[in-house]
Every structure is written in structure tokens, then in C-alpha cells.
């Protein structure tokens, strides 16, 4: 796959090391309201061109691209909370998919 996206990356003012990746064209419009409430007012960090082979510090670029394409965002959680919040994020993602149908 040669997918390439320009992404906006935001950090959470409420929780250290929590980041939200979104497509630059859509920005935050596909991010569910409950997630934004938990995240806080997104603080811009950077815009980057994301390709499947790009190196990211704590995520696989292909996984980030897939999540943005399928649900409109990728939430990067703090390392110590990743395992605990996977189930909660799966529930939010499932609810988001149902709302779009």
C-alpha cells in the first residue's frame, strides 16, 4: 500500500503523553464527542506527512493510517495506560462505527 496522508497531531492538556492523530483535511470532525471531552481541548503539536514506512516513536505508521482511514482518528495513549485503555477505545470505535451506519 502506498497510502500517504497529511496529519495533524494534537496533545491532550489533561493527560501527559496522550496524542490524537487526524487527517488534516477532516481535522477533528470525525472524532467522537465523548473522546474529545475526555481528551480536553486539543493542543496542536505538528502536521506531518504520514506514510506506512515512516518511523514513529510509539506506534506503527500503518496502524495509525488504518485507524484514521477507518474511524477518522488514532489515539496514542500513554505507555503505562495502553493495555488498560485498549478495551475502552475498542468500545468507542465500535460505537463510532454504528453511528456512521
MARDRENTI-185920 format. One line per 4 residues: for each residue x, y, z of N, C-alpha, C, O. Coordinates in Angstrom, 2 decimals, always signed. Atoms other than C-alpha are relative to their C-alpha. Example, Ala and Ser with C-alpha at 12.3 -4.5 7.8 and 13.67 -1.06 7.14 Angstrom:
2
+0.89 -1.19 +0.00 +12.30 -4.50 +7.80 +0.90 +1.20 +0.00 +1.94 +1.18 +0.66 ~ -0.82 -1.19 -0.06 +13.67 -1.06 +7.14 -0.77 +1.09 +0.73 -0.26 +2.20 +0.90;
% end
This chain:
101
+0.84 -1.17 +0.00 +0.00 +0.00 +0.00 +0.88 +1.24 +0.00 +1.87 +1.31 +0.74 ~ -0.80 -1.21 +0.07 +1.34 +3.43 -0.89 -0.79 +1.19 +0.55 -0.63 +2.32 +0.08 ~ +0.82 -1.05 -0.59 -1.11 +5.41 +1.22 +0.89 +1.06 +0.64 +1.92 +0.77 +1.25 ~ -0.71 -1.13 -0.59 +0.05 +8.84 +2.28 -1.06 +1.00 +0.46 -2.01 +1.29 -0.28;
+0.94 -0.99 -0.53 -1.80 +11.34 +4.47 +0.77 +1.11 +0.70 +1.81 +0.88 +1.32 ~ -0.49 -1.11 -0.81 -1.07 +14.75 +5.85 -0.85 +0.01 +1.26 -2.08 +0.11 +1.20 ~ +0.70 +0.15 -1.27 -1.97 +14.51 +9.51 +0.31 +1.15 +0.96 +1.43 +1.66 +1.01 ~ -0.18 -0.91 -1.13 -2.50 +16.95 +12.34 +0.14 -0.87 +1.25 -0.56 -1.86 +1.42;
-0.22 +0.71 -1.25 -1.22 +15.76 +15.69 -0.26 +0.99 +1.14 +0.27 +2.10 +1.16 ~ +0.36 -0.82 -1.15 -2.68 +17.13 +18.92 +0.39 -0.71 +1.28 +0.40 -1.94 +1.34 ~ -0.24 +0.60 -1.32 -1.71 +16.60 +22.55 -1.14 +0.38 +0.92 -1.81 +1.39 +0.73 ~ +1.05 -0.23 -0.98 -4.11 +16.36 +25.44 +0.53 +0.91 +1.11 +1.63 +0.71 +1.61;
-0.40 -0.82 -1.14 -3.97 +19.09 +28.07 -0.30 -0.69 +1.33 +0.15 -0.25 +2.39 ~ +0.43 +0.69 -1.23 -5.45 +16.63 +30.57 +0.91 -1.16 +0.39 +1.01 -1.51 +1.57 ~ -0.80 +1.18 -0.31 -3.10 +13.69 +30.29 +1.30 +0.03 -0.79 +1.30 +0.14 -2.01 ~ -1.32 +0.00 +0.64 +0.63 +13.61 +29.59 +0.13 -1.18 -0.94 -0.36 -2.28 -0.66;
-0.30 +1.04 +0.99 +1.72 +11.61 +26.55 -1.22 -0.60 -0.67 -1.16 -1.72 -1.17 ~ +1.17 +0.43 +0.76 -1.78 +11.30 +25.08 -0.09 +0.90 -1.23 -0.15 +2.12 -1.12 ~ +0.01 -0.74 +1.26 -1.89 +12.31 +21.40 -1.12 -0.51 -0.90 -1.49 -1.68 -0.86 ~ +1.06 +0.31 +0.94 -4.58 +12.39 +18.74 +0.50 +0.33 -1.40 +0.91 +1.46 -1.67;
-0.39 -0.18 +1.40 -3.71 +11.91 +15.04 -1.27 +0.02 -0.84 -2.13 -0.85 -0.70 ~ +1.15 -0.11 +0.89 -6.24 +13.03 +12.43 +0.46 +0.44 -1.39 +1.53 +1.04 -1.54 ~ -0.26 -0.47 +1.35 -6.33 +13.63 +8.68 -0.12 +1.52 +0.00 -1.07 +2.07 +0.57 ~ -0.01 -1.47 +0.00 -5.51 +17.30 +8.05 -1.25 +0.59 -0.64 -1.75 +1.61 -0.18;
+1.19 -0.53 +0.70 -8.47 +17.78 +5.67 -1.26 -0.11 +0.86 -2.09 +0.79 +0.86 ~ +1.18 +0.20 -0.84 -11.05 +16.37 +8.09 +0.18 +0.60 +1.39 -0.80 +0.94 +2.06 ~ -0.39 -0.46 -1.33 -9.26 +17.55 +11.23 -0.79 -0.77 +1.06 -0.74 -2.00 +1.06 ~ +0.63 +0.67 -1.14 -11.38 +16.76 +14.31 -1.45 -0.39 -0.23 -2.11 -0.87 +0.69;
+1.43 +0.21 +0.23 -14.78 +16.36 +12.63 -0.49 -1.43 +0.19 -1.66 -1.63 +0.49 ~ +0.43 +1.40 -0.19 -14.83 +12.53 +12.85 +0.34 -0.56 +1.38 +0.07 -1.73 +1.65 ~ -0.35 +0.45 -1.34 -13.57 +12.33 +16.44 -1.27 +0.07 +0.86 -1.89 +1.13 +0.94 ~ +1.23 +0.01 -0.81 -16.45 +11.29 +18.75 +0.06 +1.01 +1.15 +1.11 +1.20 +1.76;
+0.08 -1.00 -1.06 -17.60 +13.93 +21.23 +0.45 -0.54 +1.37 +1.16 +0.16 +2.09 ~ -0.46 +0.51 -1.31 -17.08 +11.65 +24.29 +1.52 -0.09 +0.10 +2.09 +0.13 +1.17 ~ -1.46 +0.06 -0.01 -13.45 +11.17 +23.29 +0.58 +1.40 +0.16 +1.52 +1.60 +0.93 ~ -0.50 -1.36 -0.13 -12.92 +14.91 +22.86 -0.21 +0.55 +1.41 +0.63 +1.31 +1.92;
+0.24 -0.43 -1.38 -14.47 +15.52 +26.29 +1.07 -0.56 +0.93 +1.59 +0.15 +1.79 ~ -1.03 +0.63 -0.83 -12.05 +13.07 +27.86 +1.38 +0.57 -0.31 +2.20 +0.77 +0.59 ~ -1.31 -0.47 +0.48 -9.11 +14.38 +25.79 +0.27 +1.43 +0.48 +1.41 +1.77 +0.81 ~ -0.19 -1.42 -0.30 -9.69 +18.07 +26.60 +0.14 +0.77 -1.30 +0.08 +0.19 -2.38;
-0.16 -0.83 +1.20 -9.20 +20.97 +24.20 +1.31 -0.37 -0.68 +2.38 -0.13 -0.11 ~ -1.22 +0.45 +0.68 -6.73 +19.57 +21.62 +0.99 +1.14 -0.23 +0.62 +2.21 -0.73 ~ -1.07 -0.97 +0.19 -3.43 +21.44 +21.57 +0.87 -0.46 -1.17 +1.47 -1.53 -1.11 ~ -0.79 +0.41 +1.17 -1.70 +21.39 +18.15 +1.47 -0.21 +0.34 +2.08 +0.58 +1.06;
-1.40 +0.31 -0.21 +1.72 +19.78 +18.17 +0.76 +0.12 -1.32 +1.81 +0.76 -1.38 ~ -0.68 -0.02 +1.29 +2.62 +19.29 +14.50 -0.93 -0.50 -1.10 -1.97 -1.10 -0.84 ~ +0.60 +0.60 +1.18 +1.50 +18.46 +11.00 +1.10 -0.80 -0.67 +2.23 -0.33 -0.80 ~ -1.01 +0.84 +0.63 +3.29 +15.60 +9.29 -0.59 -0.79 -1.15 -1.80 -1.05 -1.19;
+0.40 +0.89 +1.09 +3.16 +13.55 +6.12 +0.26 -1.42 +0.49 +1.40 -1.79 +0.80 ~ -0.11 +1.35 -0.54 +2.47 +10.00 +7.22 -0.13 -1.02 -1.11 -1.09 -1.02 -1.87 ~ -0.02 +1.11 +0.95 +3.35 +7.00 +5.07 +0.20 -1.28 +0.81 +0.68 -1.22 +1.94 ~ -0.13 +1.25 -0.76 +3.33 +3.31 +6.08 +1.41 -0.30 +0.49 +1.58 -0.99 +1.50;
-1.37 +0.30 -0.41 +7.13 +3.22 +6.29 +0.63 +1.07 +0.89 +1.80 +0.96 +1.27 ~ -0.54 -1.05 -0.86 +7.54 +6.36 +8.38 +0.20 -0.54 +1.42 -0.63 -1.30 +1.93 ~ -0.29 +0.42 -1.37 +9.11 +5.78 +11.79 -0.70 +0.94 +0.98 -0.56 +2.16 +0.90 ~ +0.64 -0.75 -1.08 +7.04 +6.87 +14.77 +0.53 -0.56 +1.32 +0.94 -1.71 +1.39;
-0.60 +0.40 -1.28 +8.15 +6.73 +18.39 -0.73 -1.17 +0.67 -0.09 -2.10 +1.16 ~ +0.71 +1.02 -0.78 +5.37 +4.58 +19.86 -1.12 -0.69 -0.74 -1.96 -1.35 -0.12 ~ +1.07 +0.65 +0.76 +3.13 +3.38 +17.05 +0.53 -0.41 -1.37 +1.51 +0.14 -1.86 ~ -0.32 +0.37 +1.37 +3.32 +1.63 +13.72 -0.78 +0.93 -0.92 -1.99 +1.10 -0.77;
+0.64 -0.97 +0.90 +2.59 +4.14 +10.95 -1.17 -0.63 -0.75 -2.19 +0.02 -0.94 ~ +1.09 +0.67 +0.70 +0.46 +1.59 +9.09 -1.24 -0.13 +0.86 -2.36 +0.02 +0.37 ~ +1.11 +0.10 -0.95 -1.70 +1.09 +12.18 -0.68 +1.37 +0.16 -1.91 +1.45 +0.22 ~ +0.54 -1.35 -0.12 -2.14 +4.87 +12.53 -0.81 +0.35 -1.25 -1.92 +0.87 -1.15;
+0.70 -0.28 +1.26 -3.09 +5.21 +8.85 -1.30 -0.78 -0.10 -2.32 -0.24 -0.52 ~ +1.22 +0.82 +0.04 -5.58 +2.34 +9.09 -1.08 +0.58 +0.90 -2.24 +0.68 +0.50 ~ +0.97 -0.55 -0.94 -7.26 +3.86 +12.14 -0.59 +1.31 -0.52 -1.80 +1.54 -0.40 ~ +0.50 -1.27 +0.53 -7.52 +7.30 +10.52 -0.95 -0.26 -1.16 -1.99 +0.39 -1.27;
+0.86 +0.30 +1.15 -8.98 +5.81 +7.34 -1.34 -0.59 +0.46 -2.39 -0.21 -0.05 ~ +1.21 +0.72 -0.43 -11.48 +3.57 +9.18 -0.88 +0.79 +0.96 -2.11 +0.75 +0.85 ~ +0.83 -0.65 -1.01 -12.58 +5.74 +12.10 +0.21 +1.50 +0.10 -0.51 +2.18 +0.84 ~ -0.21 -1.45 +0.02 -11.20 +9.22 +11.45 +1.03 +0.52 +0.97 +1.29 +1.72 +1.01;
-1.00 -0.45 -0.97 -8.57 +9.31 +14.20 +0.81 -1.19 +0.50 +0.41 -2.35 +0.35 ~ -0.78 +0.98 -0.73 -5.83 +7.45 +16.02 +0.35 +0.64 +1.33 +0.90 +1.74 +1.36 ~ -0.32 -0.50 -1.33 -5.47 +7.92 +19.78 +1.21 -0.74 +0.52 +1.19 -1.96 +0.67 ~ -1.21 +0.58 -0.59 -1.99 +7.35 +21.17 -0.06 +0.26 +1.50 -0.05 +1.40 +1.95;
+0.12 -0.09 -1.45 -2.22 +6.62 +24.87 +1.38 -0.03 +0.66 +2.35 -0.49 +0.06 ~ -1.26 +0.10 -0.74 +0.49 +6.99 +27.49 +0.40 -1.47 +0.13 -0.47 -2.33 +0.26 ~ -0.44 +1.40 -0.03 +2.61 +3.81 +27.61 -0.56 -0.80 +1.17 -0.93 -1.96 +0.98 ~ +0.47 +0.75 -1.17 +1.51 +2.82 +31.12 -1.49 -0.28 -0.04 -1.97 -1.15 +0.69;
+1.45 +0.17 +0.05 -2.20 +3.09 +30.20 -0.44 -0.77 -1.24 -1.61 -1.11 -1.35 ~ +0.38 +0.60 +1.28 -2.11 +1.45 +26.75 -0.82 -1.26 +0.19 -1.90 -1.38 -0.40 ~ +0.72 +1.26 -0.18 -3.19 -2.01 +27.91 -1.34 +0.19 +0.68 -2.31 -0.48 +0.33 ~ +1.24 -0.23 -0.73 -5.84 -0.69 +30.28 -1.07 +0.64 -0.87 -2.25 +0.35 -0.70;
+0.97 -0.76 +0.77 -7.49 +1.57 +27.72 -0.33 -0.60 -1.36 -1.20 -0.08 -2.06 ~ +0.32 +0.63 +1.28 -7.47 -0.73 +24.67 -1.46 -0.42 -0.07 -2.12 -0.22 -1.09 ~ +1.38 +0.46 -0.02 -10.82 -2.17 +25.70 -0.96 +1.19 -0.10 -1.96 +1.13 -0.82 ~ +0.85 -1.20 +0.05 -12.34 +1.29 +26.27 +0.01 +0.60 -1.40 -1.03 +1.02 -1.91;
-0.08 -0.57 +1.35 -11.08 +2.52 +22.89 -0.70 -0.89 -1.01 -1.29 -0.39 -1.97 ~ +0.72 +0.91 +0.90 -12.45 -0.59 +21.17 -1.50 +0.25 +0.10 -2.20 +0.22 -0.91 ~ +1.42 -0.30 -0.18 -15.85 +0.22 +22.65 -0.38 +1.32 -0.67 -1.43 +1.41 -1.30 ~ +0.26 -1.29 +0.65 -15.65 +3.86 +21.47 +0.02 -0.16 -1.52 -0.82 +0.40 -2.21;
-0.10 +0.22 +1.45 -14.57 +2.72 +17.99 -1.22 -0.73 -0.53 -1.75 -0.37 -1.58 ~ +1.19 +0.75 +0.43 -17.44 +0.23 +17.75 -1.23 +0.91 +0.00 -2.04 +0.86 -0.93 ~ +1.13 -0.93 -0.08 -19.93 +2.88 +18.85 +0.07 +1.02 -1.14 -0.96 +1.35 -1.74 ~ -0.19 -0.97 +1.09 -18.47 +5.35 +16.31 -0.40 -0.63 -1.34 -1.03 +0.02 -2.16;
+0.36 +0.68 +1.26 -18.86 +2.77 +13.50 -1.52 -0.13 -0.11 -2.07 +0.08 -1.19 ~ +1.46 +0.14 +0.02 -22.51 +2.17 +14.47 -0.67 +1.32 -0.31 -1.67 +1.35 -1.03 ~ +0.58 -1.32 +0.26 -23.23 +5.90 +14.44 +0.11 +0.40 -1.47 -0.76 +1.10 -1.99 ~ -0.21 -0.36 +1.41 -21.85 +6.22 +10.89 -0.87 -0.83 -0.93 -1.06 -0.46 -2.08;
+0.80 +0.90 +0.86 -24.04 +3.36 +9.58 -1.40 +0.49 -0.16 -2.20 -0.14 -0.85;
% end
